[in-house]
């Protein structure tokens, strides 16, 4: 299951990959992912474009979905608290407060 989404292209990634980012601990990798997007996981791309480069991949989601992904990243610095479903629903107009309460 994918539980992280790039803030620049919307590409899904495995949450556990934050533990495997070379030279960073989990929280540093999470912060870098919020800013750089999926480039933080792609060592070869970093070597070519430079460390700290930002994802330039083609978007795989709509503008509204991407806005929701970015909103989820701004909700918390902790990746396990990023609620992509709620954020996307708000930005795509599908937000239903009753559905949120049913999940609780």
N, C-alpha and C positions, 0 to 999 in steps of 0.2 A: 504494500500500500504506500502511496506517495503522500507525504504530509507536509512538504515544503514546496512553495511555488516561487519562482524567480520574479522579482519585482520589475524586471525589465522586459522579459519575453513571455512570462507565464509558464515556462516549462516546469513540470513536476519533478521533484527530487525526493529521495529517501531522507528522512529526518536523521537517521544514524550517521549520515555522511558528515555531519558537523563534528563528529568525534574524530574524523580521519583527515582533517585539513592540516596539511604539513605546516609545522611551525606555529600553530595556534591551539589554544585550549578551546573547549566547547563554546564558552561565551564570546571569546574573541571571534571565532568562526561564525557565530550567529550574527554578531555585529557587522562583520565583513559581508555576510550574505545579504543582509538588509541593504547595504550600500552597493555592493558590486554585483549582486545577483549570482547566477550560476557560474560565473567566471571563477569564483572562489574555489570551485571544485575541479576546475580544468587546468591542471598544472601546465600542460603543453601550451594552451592559449595564453596563460600568464607569462610564460617564457617568451612567447612571440610578441604579445601586446604590452608586456610590462606588468610587474606586480602591482596590484591595486587597480587594474583596468576594470572597466564596467562592461557587463554583458551587452553585446551588440547583435545578438541573434534575432532573427525575425520573430515577431510575436506569434504566439499560438493561441491567444485568447483575445476577446474583444477589449476595447478601451474601457468599458464599464467593469469587466472582470478584472482587468489590470488595476484599475482604481481600487477595487475591493481588496486585491492582494496587498497593495501598498498600505491601505487602511489597516489591514490585519497586522502588518509589520509595525505600524505605529502604535498599536494598542498596548504592546508590552515589549520589553527587551528579551523576554524568555520565549523561545520558539514554541514550547509546548503550550503556550497560552494564545498563540495566533489562531484565531477562529476564522478561517477562510470562508466557510459556508455562510456565516452570518454577515461578514463584510461584503461578500459578493452579492448576497441577497439584497442588501441595502442599496448597492450601486446599480443593480440590474432591475430594481423595482419589484423584486419578488419577496421583499421582507415581510414576514408575518410574525408578529410578536407572540401570537398564541403557539406557533410551532416551537419557538424558543422555550417557552414554559413547559411544553410537553416533553422536551428533551431532558429537563431537570428532574 
